[in-house]
Amino acid sequence: MALSYKELYFMLFSAITDALRELQCGRIVSAIQILLRASEEAEAVHMETDILPDAPLE
């Protein structure tokens, strides 16, 4: 699976947005779980995947 840093950024940004929504509703534990899951998934993707730059290397 090829992934760009941009796609990884969007994945993490989405999780942060979800966690902020949970915090605004007072669901702290849920927000923490979202952030931990996103962190673990990003780590796994980074370690197991060739991450490609958005632009070709010259």
Buried (B, 14 or more C-beta within 10 A) or exposed (E): EEBEEEBBEEBBEEBEEBBEEBBEEEBEEBBEEBBEEBEEBBEEBEEEEEBBEEEEEE
